């Protein structure tokens, strides 16, 4: 079983979680696969430390995701 920290992000009117590429490769995931999530809500300091106010350029994120998949 793979384990990773992820941040829930707004995805249109929904919420989404990005699966890190190393986890996707390890589990051989592909678009359309169904997965089961076990969710443990971590405290913001525990999971992200000093990156608490970090923001991501949505276009850059999409570009990175396309390159990884």
N, C-alpha and C positions, 0 to 999 in steps of 0.2 A: 504494500500500500504506500503510495507516495504522499508526502506531506509538504505543504508550502503555505506561506502567508500571502494573502491577496487582499486588495482593497476593492470594496464594492463601489462601483461608479454608476453615474447616471448614463443611461443608454437610451436616448429619446425620452419616452415617457415611462420607461422601465428601468430596472437596475441590472447591472451585469458584473460578472467576475471574469477577469482574464486569467486563463490557465498559462502559467509560465511555459515557455517553449521546451525547457528541459524535462518538465513533467509530461507534457504532451508527447514528446518523443519516447520517453520511458514507457508510457502506457499505450503508445501507438494510437493516440487519439486523432480523429479527423473530423472535419466539419460534418455535423449531422449526427455524430455519435451521442448516445444517451449516457449520462453519468449520474451517479448518486453522490451528493455532497453531505459530508458530516460537518456541521457548522459549529464552531466554538468562537464566540465573539470575544476577541482579545481587547484588552484596554489599549487605548491609542498610544500611550507611551511604550507599552510592552512591544507592540507590533511595529511601530514606526519611529519611535524615539524622536530625534530632532527633525524628522521630515514631516512633522505634524501639519505644517502650513504649506507643504509642497503642492504645487499644481502642475498639471501636465497639459501641453498643447494637444488638443484632440486630434488634429490632423497628423501630428508627429506620431501619436500613439497608433492611429490607423495604419500609417506607413510602416511602422515597426511590426505591427501584427501581420500585415500582408507579406513582408519579407520573411517572417518566421514560419508562415504557413504556406 
